Amino acid sequence: TARARDAVGNTATSAPVTVTVSNVTDTTPPTVSMTAPANGATVSGTAVTVSANAADNVGVVGVQFLLDGANLGAEDMAAPYSISWNTTTATNGSHTLTARARDAAGNTATSPVVTVTVSNAPPGGQTVSATVHDYPTGNGPVNLVSNSIPLKPGALRDPRNIRLRDGAAEVPVATRVLASWPQDNSIRALLVQFDAPFAGATRTYEVDIGTPRTLPDPALVPVTWRLPRRILTLPALYLSDSLIVWEQKPLGQTGFPAWDTKQLSNYDRAIGTVGTAPCSNDDNYYDATGTSYQIYVRTGDLKYLVNARLWGWHHGRDQIYLSGPDIGRPRCPAGYMGNTRYTYPASLGVDYMMWGDDESRRIAGLVVDNFDMLHADSNYYLAPGTRLPWWTEREAAFALQSILGHYEATGDPRYLARVTNRIGLLHRMQVDNSRRAWVHNLYDHDPGEGCLVTEWGSSPWMSGLLLEAIVKYHKLSGDPIAKESIEMALDDLRANYLTTRAPYAGRSFRYLGCAAWLDGVPDVDNLISHAFAYGYK
């Protein structure tokens, strides 16, 4: 209580207040963990969210974020704990982020470290180091570098605004726009040709993206060779960021080192040596060209760039009919000639964008115009309960990938319109089957795989291939029908096709949704995980 007294001696006493005295010392530190950005992320720009979760047995009074061990902004005194980070104030490269939580008793705790890579373009553009390799077995002009520089959306709009330097000296360079991004018409792939008369195996040049050239351009030489005498390679981080083969992650930065090593060893075992077979089913099945370009992007290694070109040359010149009644179809036995999975025009489009070889794009067009564009609508829509002698999601997947790849290489809206129509049919098939994936008779999927004629459902593996095409279409078009199609398929696959058997119960997909396939198959997971990632995004 409190008692008051005035000058003449009058007093009054307050109402009582009850308190509990506790002199127990709080020695328990808070708990704290970073929630954004993700470990291993590449960040850029002026407003990257840095956030953390923190808790305490009594109460958290503040969270201080730290960049490389130094305070980053002011302490955040109230949940949710986050700040906006202007990454342009940090140097490009690797940095660490942590969060330090504090309670009222002064106890502190620091979160585990999150490592990020800052990658900001310098004012007015970006400079990237390119390595030029001597390639003496090439059959192009002596000392001529001739391949492309891929560019991310918005990086370059005028081909004159790219400069090449050998040290401080500008190098004359000829350029040609090979492809543009449909979202903003910025340049996606730019062929560069320049003379590189150095001695030795390699030489480093600097590419200033966004800086106008001051020297006259030399004449561009038409690309008629298989490989030039000098080849330019770029760093894996730059290549991955360019999206030339869409989302990739440099090897060594995935967080799964054993898996990275396995990919390279399996590559060498399976397709490290370029084949000679006339039918892709015998040496190139499921696209050695595209795989090689993806591995090049993830490594920046000349070996994979050269292999990709040689596989593309072999596939386009040796494995596809270029004239006659079967033009555009695979050079395979009759039973294979009607299947879309034995020709890979999308990767021939990448080959064109990497090297500026118009013949690769022309051959891709032969396949797309004479085969994929003519593909029957029954491959994209089956009414509920309808059976065909053979139906699988894979047939639609490869045709859609082919047409989309040719759209990327040509910019011709006819190809995107054809895909739009087929995406609509696939979406209708899902809606008519209770908003599921692509439900069909699983005996008809492949009579040799053990399903009964009474069993209906989908294949997560083949659906993963089809979702790859629908995801790419959504990236290129933003069509909300594609978004809904992706979400319906993912919801159905997650609900109905995860195995319930050990050792992968709840963690791995079955190959087919019939009783003959109840075990998890991890290879299936690798083919469909990208779609769940995109659905989350």
C-alpha positions in Angstrom: 0.0 0.0 0.0 0.9 3.7 -0.1 0.1 6.3 2.6 -0.1 10.0 1.8 0.1 12.9 4.3 -0.7 16.6 3.9 0.7 19.7 5.8 -1.9 19.6 8.6 -1.4 15.8 9.3 -4.3 14.3 7.3 -3.5 10.9 5.9 -5.0 8.4 3.5 -3.9 4.9 2.6 -4.3 3.3 -0.9 -6.0 0.0 -1.7 -3.5 -2.9 -1.5 -1.7 -4.3 -4.5 -0.6 -8.0 -4.3 2.8 -8.9 -5.8 4.9 -12.0 -5.9 8.6 -11.6 -5.2 10.8 -14.0 -7.3 14.5 -13.6 -7.2 15.3 -16.7 -9.4 17.8 -15.7 -12.0 16.8 -16.3 -15.7 19.8 -18.1 -17.2 18.0 -19.8 -20.2 19.0 -18.3 -23.5 16.6 -17.7 -26.3 16.4 -20.0 -29.4 16.7 -18.4 -32.8 16.9 -19.6 -36.4 17.1 -17.9 -39.8 14.1 -18.2 -42.0 15.2 -16.1 -45.0 17.1 -16.1 -47.3 17.7 -19.8 -47.7 21.2 -21.2 -47.2 23.0 -21.2 -50.5 20.7 -18.6 -52.1 21.9 -16.1 -54.6 20.6 -12.6 -53.8 20.5 -9.2 -55.5 18.8 -5.9 -55.4 17.9 -3.3 -52.8 15.2 -5.0 -50.8 16.0 -8.6 -49.8 14.1 -9.8 -46.8 16.2 -11.2 -44.0 14.1 -12.8 -41.3 14.3 -15.1 -38.3 12.2 -16.9 -35.7 13.1 -16.5 -32.0 11.5 -17.7 -28.8 12.4 -17.6 -25.0 11.1 -19.1 -21.8 10.3 -15.6 -20.5 10.3 -13.4 -23.6 12.5 -12.2 -26.5 13.2 -8.4 -26.3 15.1 -8.1 -29.6 16.8 -9.7 -32.6 19.9 -8.3 -34.2 20.8 -9.5 -37.7 24.5 -9.7 -38.6 26.2 -9.7 -42.0 29.7 -11.3 -41.9 29.6 -10.9 -38.1 28.8 -7.1 -38.1 25.4 -5.6 -37.3 23.1 -5.4 -40.2 20.6 -2.6 -39.5 19.0 -1.9 -36.1 17.9 -4.5 -33.6 14.3 -5.5 -34.3 12.4 -5.2 -31.0 9.1 -7.0 -32.0 8.1 -10.1 -33.8 7.9 -11.0 -36.6 11.7 -10.3 -36.8 12.8 -9.2 -40.2 14.7 -6.4 -42.0 15.1 -5.3 -45.6 18.7 -5.6 -46.8 20.1 -3.5 -49.7 22.5 -6.0 -51.1 24.1 -3.4 -53.4 26.0 -2.1 -50.3 27.8 -5.5 -50.1 30.5 -6.8 -52.4 29.6 -9.5 -55.0 30.5 -12.9 -53.7 29.9 -15.1 -50.6 28.6 -13.6 -47.4 27.3 -15.0 -44.1 24.1 -14.0 -42.3 23.1 -14.8 -38.7 20.5 -13.6 -36.2 21.3 -12.9 -32.5 18.3 -13.0 -30.1 18.3 -11.3 -26.6 16.0 -11.7 -23.6 15.3 -9.3 -20.8 17.9 -11.0 -18.5 20.6 -10.3 -21.1 20.9 -13.9 -22.3 21.7 -14.2 -26.0 21.8 -16.9 -28.6 23.0 -16.8 -32.2 21.5 -18.7 -35.1 23.3 -21.2 -37.3 25.1 -19.4 -40.2 23.3 -18.9 -43.6 25.7 -18.5 -46.5 24.4 -16.5 -49.5 26.0 -15.2 -52.7 25.5 -11.6 -53.6 25.3 -11.1 -57.4 24.6 -7.5 -58.5 25.3 -6.0 -61.8 27.6 -2.9 -61.6 26.0 0.4 -62.5 25.1 0.4 -66.1 25.6 -3.3 -66.6 27.7 -6.4 -65.7 31.2 -7.6 -66.4 31.9 -11.3 -66.7 35.1 -13.1 -67.3 35.1 -15.4 -70.3 37.7 -18.1 -71.0 38.7 -18.7 -74.6 40.1 -22.2 -75.3 42.3 -23.2 -78.2 40.4 -26.1 -79.9 42.8 -27.3 -82.6 40.5 -30.1 -83.9 37.8 -27.6 -84.7 37.1 -26.9 -88.4 36.3 -23.2 -88.3 38.5 -20.3 -89.4 41.9 -20.1 -87.7 41.8 -18.2 -84.4 38.1 -17.3 -84.7 36.0 -17.5 -81.6 32.4 -18.2 -82.6 29.7 -19.1 -80.0 27.1 -17.3 -78.0 26.8 -15.3 -74.8 23.4 -16.2 -73.1 21.7 -13.4 -71.3 19.0 -13.3 -68.6 15.8 -11.4 -69.2 16.3 -7.6 -69.2 20.1 -7.7 -69.3 20.6 -6.5 -72.9 18.4 -4.9 -75.5 20.8 -3.5 -78.0 23.5 -5.8 -79.4 25.8 -2.8 -79.8 25.9 -2.4 -76.0 28.3 -5.3 -75.3 32.0 -4.8 -75.3 34.9 -7.3 -75.3 38.3 -6.5 -73.7 41.6 -8.2 -73.6 42.9 -6.6 -70.4 42.3 -2.9 -70.9 42.2 -3.1 -74.7 38.9 -3.3 -76.5 38.6 -6.2 -79.0 36.6 -5.8 -82.3 33.7 -8.2 -82.2 30.8 -9.1 -84.5 27.5 -10.0 -83.0 24.1 -11.4 -84.1 20.9 -11.7 -82.0 19.9 -15.4 -82.1 16.9 -15.3 -79.8 14.9 -12.9 -77.6 12.9 -13.3 -74.4 9.2 -13.2 -75.1 8.4 -11.4 -71.8 10.2 -8.2 -72.7 11.9 -8.7 -76.1 15.4 -8.4 -74.4 18.2 -10.5 -76.0 18.4 -14.1 -74.8 21.3 -15.4 -76.9 23.9 -13.3 -78.7 26.4 -14.8 -81.2 29.8 -13.2 -80.8 32.7 -13.7 -83.2 36.2 -12.2 -82.7 39.8 -13.0 -83.6 41.8 -14.4 -80.7 45.4 -15.0 -81.9 47.0 -15.9 -78.6 49.6 -18.5 -77.8 48.9 -21.3 -75.3 45.8 -23.2 -74.3 43.5 -20.5 -72.9 43.2 -16.7 -72.5 40.8 -14.7 -70.4 38.7 -11.9 -71.8 36.3 -9.5 -70.1 32.8 -9.1 -71.4 31.1 -5.7 -70.5 27.4 -6.2 -70.8 25.6 -2.9 -71.1 28.7 -0.9 -72.3 28.6 0.3 -75.9 31.4 -0.7 -78.2 33.6 2.0 -79.7 35.4 0.0 -82.5 33.8 -0.9 -85.8 32.4 -4.5 -86.0 34.2 -6.9 -88.3 32.1 -8.9 -90.8 30.2 -11.8 -89.4 31.2 -15.2 -90.8 28.3 -17.7 -91.5 28.5 -20.7 -89.2 29.1 -23.8 -91.3 31.5 -25.7 -89.1 30.9 -28.3 -86.5 33.2 -26.7 -83.9 35.3 -23.5 -84.1 39.0 -23.4 -83.6 38.6 -21.2 -80.5 35.7 -21.7 -78.0 34.5 -19.3 -75.3 33.2 -20.6 -72.0 31.6 -18.7 -69.2 31.4 -19.3 -65.4 28.7 -21.7 -64.1 27.1 -19.1 -61.9 26.7 -16.7 -64.8 25.4 -19.4 -67.1 22.9 -20.6 -64.5 21.7 -17.1 -63.9 21.2 -16.6 -67.6 18.3 -19.2 -67.7 19.5 -20.3 -71.2 18.4 -23.8 -70.3 16.1 -22.5 -67.6 16.7 -23.0 -63.8 20.0 -24.7 -63.0 22.3 -24.6 -60.0 26.1 -24.7 -60.2 27.5 -28.0 -59.2 28.9 -27.6 -55.7 26.2 -25.2 -54.6 23.3 -27.6 -54.5 23.8 -28.8 -50.9 24.0 -32.4 -52.2 27.6 -33.0 -53.1 27.2 -36.8 -53.4 24.4 -36.3 -55.9 26.5 -33.8 -57.9 29.4 -36.3 -58.0 27.0 -39.1 -59.1 25.6 -37.0 -61.9 29.1 -36.5 -63.4 30.2 -40.1 -63.0 26.9 -41.3 -64.6 27.3 -38.8 -67.4 30.8 -40.2 -68.2 29.5 -43.7 -68.1 26.3 -43.3 -70.1 26.9 -40.5 -72.6 30.4 -39.2 -72.2 31.3 -40.7 -75.6 29.2 -39.4 -78.5 27.3 -42.2 -80.2 27.0 -43.2 -83.8 23.7 -45.1 -84.0 21.1 -44.1 -86.5 18.2 -44.4 -84.0 18.3 -42.3 -80.8 16.8 -45.2 -78.8 20.2 -47.0 -79.2 22.6 -44.2 -77.9 20.8 -41.0 -77.2 17.6 -42.0 -75.4 16.0 -39.2 -73.5 18.3 -36.6 -75.0 22.0 -36.6 -74.5 22.2 -33.2 -76.2 20.0 -31.4 -73.7 21.6 -33.2 -70.8 25.1 -32.2 -71.9 24.1 -28.5 -72.3 22.6 -28.6 -68.8 25.8 -30.0 -67.3 27.8 -27.4 -69.2 25.7 -24.7 -67.6 26.1 -26.1 -64.2 29.9 -26.5 -64.6 31.1 -24.0 -67.2 33.4 -26.9 -68.4 34.5 -26.9 -72.0 34.2 -30.7 -72.1 30.4 -30.7 -71.7 29.9 -27.8 -74.1 31.8 -29.6 -76.8 30.0 -32.9 -76.1 26.7 -31.1 -76.3 27.5 -29.7 -79.7 28.8 -33.1 -81.0 25.6 -34.9 -79.7 23.4 -32.2 -81.3 25.3 -32.6 -84.6 24.9 -36.4 -84.5 21.3 -36.3 -83.6 20.3 -33.6 -86.2 22.4 -35.0 -89.1 22.3 -38.7 -88.4 19.1 -39.6 -86.5 16.3 -37.6 -88.3 14.9 -38.0 -91.8 15.7 -34.6 -93.5 13.8 -35.3 -96.7 11.4 -37.8 -98.2 8.0 -39.2 -97.0 9.3 -39.6 -93.4 10.8 -36.1 -93.1 11.1 -34.9 -89.5 10.7 -38.4 -88.1 13.3 -40.5 -86.3 15.6 -42.9 -88.2 14.3 -45.8 -86.1 12.5 -49.1 -86.8 8.9 -48.7 -87.9 7.5 -49.3 -84.4 9.3 -46.3 -83.1 8.8 -43.8 -85.9 5.5 -42.6 -84.6 6.7 -41.8 -81.1 7.7 -38.3 -80.1 10.3 -39.5 -77.6 13.0 -40.3 -80.2 13.5 -36.8 -81.6 14.7 -33.8 -79.6 14.1 -30.5 -81.5 14.0 -28.5 -78.3 17.7 -29.3 -77.7 18.5 -28.6 -81.3 17.0 -25.2 -80.6 19.4 -24.8 -77.6 22.2 -25.9 -79.9 21.3 -23.1 -82.3 21.2 -20.6 -79.4 24.6 -21.7 -78.2 26.4 -21.7 -81.5 24.4 -19.7 -84.1 24.1 -22.7 -86.3 21.0 -22.1 -88.5 21.0 -25.7 -89.7 20.3 -26.9 -86.2 17.2 -24.6 -86.0 16.2 -25.7 -89.5 16.3 -29.4 -88.6 14.3 -28.7 -85.4 11.7 -27.0 -87.6 11.5 -30.1 -89.8 10.6 -32.2 -86.8 8.2 -29.7 -85.3 6.3 -28.8 -88.5 6.1 -32.3 -89.9 5.6 -34.3 -86.8 4.9 -32.6 -83.5 2.5 -29.9 -84.8 0.5 -32.7 -86.5 0.3 -34.8 -83.4 -3.3 -36.1 -82.8 -5.5 -34.4 -80.3 -6.3 -37.8 -78.7 -2.8 -37.5 -77.1 -4.1 -34.6 -75.1 -7.7 -35.4 -74.3 -9.4 -38.7 -73.4 -12.9 -38.5 -72.1 -13.5 -40.4 -68.9 -13.7 -44.2 -69.5 -12.2 -43.9 -73.0 -9.6 -46.4 -74.0 -7.0 -46.4 -76.8 -4.6 -49.2 -77.7 -1.8 -47.1 -76.1 -1.8 -43.9 -74.2 0.8 -42.3 -72.0 1.5 -38.8 -70.7 4.9 -39.0 -72.2 3.8 -38.7 -75.8 2.2 -35.3 -75.1 5.2 -34.2 -73.0 7.8 -34.6 -75.7 5.7 -33.0 -78.4 4.9 -30.0 -76.3 8.6 -29.6 -75.2 9.6 -29.8 -78.9 7.1 -27.1 -80.0 8.0 -24.8 -77.1 11.7 -25.2 -77.7 11.1 -24.2 -81.4 9.1 -21.2 -80.2 12.0 -20.2 -78.0 14.4 -20.4 -80.9 12.2 -18.7 -83.5 9.8 -16.4 -81.6 7.1 -17.5 -84.0 3.7 -17.1 -82.2 2.1 -20.0 -84.2 4.0 -22.5 -82.1 2.9 -20.9 -78.8 -0.7 -20.9 -80.1 -0.6 -24.6 -80.8 0.7 -25.3 -77.3 -2.0 -23.1 -75.8 -4.7 -25.2 -77.6 -3.2 -28.4 -76.3 -2.7 -27.2 -72.8 -6.5 -26.4 -72.9 -7.2 -30.0 -73.9 -5.1 -31.4 -71.1 -6.7 -29.1 -68.6 -10.2 -30.2 -69.8 -9.1 -33.9 -69.4 -8.2 -33.2 -65.7 -11.4 -31.3 -65.0 -13.5 -34.1 -66.6 -11.8 -36.6 -64.4 -12.7 -34.9 -61.1 -9.8 -32.4 -61.2 -7.0 -35.0 -61.0 -3.9 -35.6 -63.1 -4.3 -37.3 -66.5 -6.4 -40.4 -65.6 -6.2 -43.1 -68.3 -6.4 -46.9 -68.5 -3.2 -48.2 -67.0 -3.2 -51.4 -69.0 -3.2 -49.3 -72.1 -0.4 -47.2 -70.7 1.9 -50.2 -71.5 0.4 -53.7 -71.5 3.8 -55.2 -70.6 4.0 -53.3 -67.3 1.5 -55.4 -65.3 -1.6 -53.2 -64.8 -5.0 -54.7 -65.3 -7.6 -53.5 -67.8 -9.8 -52.6 -64.8 -7.3 -50.2 -63.3 -7.3 -46.5 -64.1 -5.0 -43.7 -62.9 -1.8 -41.9 -63.8 2.0 -42.4 -63.9 3.9 -40.0 -61.7 7.0 -40.5 -63.8 5.3 -39.7 -67.1 3.3 -36.9 -65.4 6.6 -35.4 -64.3 7.7 -35.2 -68.0 4.4 -33.7 -69.0 4.5 -31.2 -66.1 8.0 -30.1 -67.3 6.3 -29.0 -70.5 3.4 -27.3 -68.8 5.7 -25.5 -66.4 7.8 -24.2 -69.3 4.7 -23.0 -71.0 3.5 -21.2 -67.9 6.9 -19.4 -67.7 6.6 -18.3 -71.3 3.0 -17.3 -71.3 1.7 -16.8 -67.7 -1.5 -18.6 -68.8 -3.7 -19.2 -65.6 -5.0 -22.4 -67.2 -1.5 -23.8 -67.0 -1.2 -22.8 -63.3 -4.4 -24.5 -62.4 -3.4 -27.6 -64.4 -0.1 -27.9 -62.5 -1.9 -27.5 -59.1 -4.5 -30.1 -59.9 -1.9 -32.6 -61.0 0.3 -32.1 -58.0 -2.6 -32.4 -55.6 -3.7 -35.6 -57.1 -0.2 -37.2 -57.3 0.6 -36.2 -53.7 -2.7 -37.6 -52.4 -2.8 -40.9 -54.4 0.6 -42.0 -55.6 3.1 -41.9 -52.7 4.0 -45.4 -51.6 2.9 -46.7 -48.2 5.6 -49.3 -48.1 9.0 -49.2 -46.4 11.6 -48.0 -46.8 10.1 -45.0 -48.7 6.6 -44.8 -47.2 5.3 -41.3 -47.6 8.5 -40.1 -49.2 8.7 -41.6 -52.7 6.3 -42.0 -55.7 5.2 -45.2 -57.3 5.9 -45.7 -61.0 2.3 -46.4 -61.9 -1.0 -46.1 -59.9 -1.9 -49.8 -60.1 -1.5 -52.7 -57.8 1.6 -54.0 -59.7 3.5 -50.9 -58.6 3.2 -50.3 -54.9 6.8 -49.7 -53.9 8.5 -46.3 -54.1 10.8 -45.6 -57.0 13.4 -42.9 -56.2 14.1 -42.3 -59.9 10.5 -41.1 -60.3 11.0 -38.6 -57.5 13.9 -37.0 -59.4 11.7 -36.5 -62.5 8.8 -34.9 -60.6 10.4 -32.9 -57.8 10.9 -29.9 -60.1 7.1 -29.7 -60.6 6.5 -29.6 -56.8 9.2 -26.9 -56.4 7.5 -24.9 -59.2 4.1 -25.4 -57.6 5.4 -24.1 -54.3 7.0 -21.1 -56.0 
